[in-house]
Amino acid sequence: MTHHPDRRWTAGLCLAFGALAVLTLLLAAGFRSITLLAAGTLALAVTVVALWWALTHRGLVRFLSGILAVAAPVAAAMYYIAMGLLWAVLLSAALWTLTVLTGRAALSAGTPATVPAPAPPARRPVVFMNPRSGGGKVERFHLADKARGLGADVVLLDPAHPAGVAALAAEAVAAGADLLGVAGGDGTQALVAGAYAAIVRSPAYRDGKVRTSLQLLPELLTHHQGPRLSVRAGNVLIEAPQALLVSNNPYQGGDPSGFGRRERLDAGVLGVLAVTVDSAAQAAGLLRGRHGPGLSMLTASEVVIDSECGEIPVGVDGEALTLPTPVICGIQPGGLRVRVPRDHRMTPPPRPRLDWRRLSHLAFSHGRSV
């Protein structure tokens, strides 16, 4: 393929910004730039460890850990000021931010977007709604009445008597439905087990999410409370994770900013994200992202979650449920066609990880075909 000139320029800017970020520290601090990087890395690691202690303890230890989490980056900043190099650190950080932005732009440019095809109006739409989802938004915004006014049949789910949404959907299709819609807590997106699931089960969670989480986390994160999970995803076995996310297609994991979005929903695989942290050192290891030992990110067509307790608490799109073990999660590729509004915003392309070899090739290709 022949590289577009705009991509070459953007890749060149990325390399230039990266070089300037490094040169700024070297020219301003010389060999002291090593101590600058070491101070920043140490402050970040101490902050993560302190946050782990704060989450796994109560009382005085939590209070002192919170102070340490704030004091570490402040101490690093004071060290930079004392050396007269705070300006260099900030300028280098800004240049590195530009490096990442331009690098991603160069690598993602030209990614073909999925263009939806026109669809005729649905003849018999059916919408499933969970009245408890989102703190009662279904009732507060009169969603059921609005859906009925648009010609849809509405099925209100009863949180007190959970029903299998898949079975209800199959019944609706058998009765002639040609469009299925969901509004909150429908269980189609993700199943979360572990600490989060145990927290959302607490009756006090909806009224005080932060307070309830801080109260329950010490025992949950140290395995003093809650079930001990065993997870098999394909040929991979994960023992005793504190948190487990099984999702319809994987969440992006190239960097922390991408954990909240999925690149696509039509890959036909389950995404699995498990966090296993048993010490402050392992908590610091999470800074390595997907390369750290405490974070497992993979895909599978089937995930089996087991526990000696016989049942486990799970959060299905924010709703607290208790399921008998083993819990088997599967996916049916291509099982649905999705309708979107005509004027919807197109999903932005996935954020690629920086690939310096590709960026160098783009920057110096000069229009050559490769």
N, C-alpha and C positions, 0 to 999 in steps of 0.2 A: 504494500500500500504506500501511497505518497502522503507524507505528513503535511498538514495544513500549516501555512506560515504563522497563523495565530498561535497554534500549539507550540511551534518552535520558539516563538518569542516568549511565551509564557514559561516554557521549560527553562529557557535561558535566564529569565528573571528569577526563577526559583533557585537556580544554581548561584546566581549573583548574590541574592539575598542571603543564602546560606553561607557563602564565603565571607560576606560582610559581617554576618553575625559572629563568626569565628574570629575574624580579623579584629573586630572591635574589642573583644576581650584581650586578644594577644597584644595589640598595640597599646591598649590602656593599662594592662596589668602585667604583661610579660609572663614570666613563669608563675606569678601570683594568680593567674587565671585558673590554675589547677586548684588552688585553695578556694577560689570563688565557687567553682563547680562543686567541690567537695562540701563546702558549707551549705550550699543550696540543696544538694542531695541528702545530706545528713538531716537538715531541717525538715525536709519532706518525709523522710523515713521516721523521724521522731514524732512528727504529727500523726502519721498513720498508726504507729504503735500506741500513742497516747489515746487516740480515738478508740482503738481496740480495748484498751484498759477501761475507758469510760463506758463502753457498751457492755463489758463483761463484769462490771463491779457496780456497787452502789455506795452511797454515803460519801465519806471523806475521800476514798480512793477515786471515785468518779469525779468529785469536785477538783481534786488536785490534777487528775488526768486532763480535765477540760482546760485548766490553766496552762498545763504543759503544751497542749495542742495549739493554743494561741501563742504561747511564749516562743515556741521554736521558730516559726517564720519571722516573728518580730526580732528575735536575737540575730537571725541571719541578716535581716535588713540593717540592723544596728552595726553589724560587723562590716557590711558593705559601706555604710556611711563613714565608719571610723577609718576605713582604708581610702576614703575619698573616691570610691568606684561605684557608688550606687547608680550614677548616671550611665555608666558603661553596661552594668547588668541589665538595667531597664531597656536601653537601646538595643542590646543584643537580643533580649527577649522579644522585643517588638519586631526586629528583623527576622528572628526565627519564626514568629507567627506568620509573617509575610511569606517566608519560605514554604511553610506548610500549605497555606492557602493557594499560592501560585502553583505549587507542585501538584496538589489535588486537581486544580483546574486544568492543568496540562494533561494529566493522565485520564481525566474523566471526560474531556471535551470530545465530542463526536460520538458519545455513547448513544446508540439508537434508543429512542423512547418507544414504549409500547403504545400504539395508537388504538383506542377502542373502536369497535365497529358499531354502526347505528343498530338500535334494537327497537322492535315495535312495542307499543304499550302492552303491559301485562293485562291479561283478561281476568285472572283471579289471584290477586296478591294476598299473602298471609303474612302477618307480622307478629313475632313473639316479643313480649315485653316483660321485664322484671321490675315490679313496682319498687323494689328496694334499691335497685341499682342507682349509683350516683346520688345517694342520700334522698331518694324519692323523687327524682326529676320526672319520672313518667307521669306521676299524678300532678306534680307542681306545674308542669308545662302542658298538661292535658294532651299528652301525646297520643293516647288511645283514641280520644275523640277526633283528633286531627287526622289520624290514619283512617279511621272509619269514614270521615268526611271525604277522603280521597278515594274511597271505594275499596279499602283493604279490610279483610277479616283480621281481627285482633285476638290473639291468645295471650291472656295474662298468666304468667307463671306464679305459682303459690310458693313463696319461700319456706313456709311451714311444712309443705309436703312436696319436696323436690321431685321433679319428674324428668325423665330423660328427654332432653330437647331433640336428640336424634330420632327417638321414637315418635315424638310429636310431629317432627318435620316429615317423617316418612308417612304418617297418617294423612297429613295435609296434602302431600303430593299424590297419594293414592286417591284422595277425594277430588283431585283436579287442580290443585294449586300449580301455577306456572311461575310464581315468584315468591321467594321466601325472604323475609326481612327480620332482623333482630335488633333489639334496643336494650343493651346492657345485660351483663351477667349471663350471657347465653352459653358460655362454655366452649365457644368455637375458637377462641384465640389462645389461651394458655392455661396450663395447670401448674400451680406452684405448691411445692411441698416443703416442709421443714419449718424454720423459724417464722417466716412470714405467715404460713398457713396457721400455725398455732396462735399467732398474734391476732389475726382477723377473726378467729373463733371467739375471742374474748368478748363478752357482752359490752364491755366498756370501750371497745375499739372505735366504734362509730362516733361516740361523744368526745373522745380524747385520744386521737391516734398516736400523737407523740408521747403523751404521758403513759399510755398503755404499753407502747413499744419499749420504752425505757424501763418499765417495771418488769417486763417479762424476758427481755433479751439476755440478762446475765445467765439464767439457768438454761435457756434454749441454746445459746451459743457455746456453752461449755458442756453440753450433753447431760446436764443434771436434771433436765426435764424434757419431755417430748420423746417421740419415737426415734430410734436409731435406724436410719434408712439404708437400704442397699439398692443400688440402681444399676441395671444392666441396659446398656444402649448398644445394640449390635453385639460386637465382640468385646466391648469395653465394660469393665465392672468398676463402679465408684462406690466406695464404702463410707458411710457416715457423713455425708455432706450436711452442713448446717442449713443450706438453702438449695433448692432445686427448681429450675424453671424448664418446663417442657412446653414448647410453643409450636403453633402451626407455621412451619418454616422458621429458619434460624434468625435470630437478631444479629445485627451487624456487630462484629467484634474487633474491627481493625484498631480502634482506639476507644477510650472511655466515652467520648462524645457520641459514639455510634451505638451504644448499648440500647438506646431507646427506640430504635427503628429497625425494620426489616427491609432488606434490599428488594425482596420479591415475595409473592405469596403463591407462586405457581411452580415451585421447584419440586413439590411432591415429597418432601422429607420433613421430619420433625427436627426442631432445634432443641438442643439440650445444653443448659448452662448450670453448672454445679459449683458451689463455693464450699471449700473445705479448709477451715482455719482452726487450728488447735492451739496456737500460741501467738505471742506478739511478733515473733520472728516471721512466722508464716503470713501474718497480717501485712508486715512490711513487704513481703514477697509479692503481694498483690499489685505493687507498683509496676511489676514487669508485665502486667496485663495477661494476655492469653498464654504468655510464655512462663508465667509463674506457676509454681507447683500447686497452689491453692485454688486455681481457677481451671475448670474443665469446660471446654466448648467443643461440641461435636454435633454431628447430624446422624440420624438413624431413621429407619422406616418403622421401627417398633421400640418402645421403651417400657421396661418392666420395673416397677417400683415395689419393693417388698420391705417388710419389717416384722420383727418378732412379736410386736404388739397385736397383730391380727387386723388392725385398722389404723389408718393414719389421717390426720387432719390435712385438708388441702384447701387452697384458695383457687377457685375457678373464676377468673376475671373479677376478683374482688369479693366473691361470695364464699362464705365459709361452709365447707361440707366435711363429712367424715365418710371415708370410703374403705371398704374391706380390702385387705391385701391378698394376693398381689394386685396392684393397679396396673393395667395394661393399656398403654397409650399407642394408638395406631393412626395412620393417615391414609386417605384414599386419594391418590393423585388425580387431578382433573375431575374431581367429583362435582364441582360447581362452576357455573358461569356467573360472573359478577356484573351487575348493572351499576353504572355510575352516572351522576348527573352530566348533562351535556357541557356545562360550564365549570366542571370540577378542575381543581388544580392538578396538573400532571405530577406524578411522583418524581422527586428529584433523583438523578442518577446516584448510585451508591458512592460513598466516599472511598476512593482507593487508598491503600497504604502507599507511603512514599517508596518508590522503587528507583534508586539512584542510577542504576544501569539504564533503565528505560528513559529516565529524564535526560541523562547525558546523551543517549542516542537520539532523542528528539531534538535536543538543543543543537547538536552538531550534524544533523542529517542533511541540511541544506537542500531539502526537497527531493532527496534521493528516494527511489522506490525500494522498499525492503520487504 
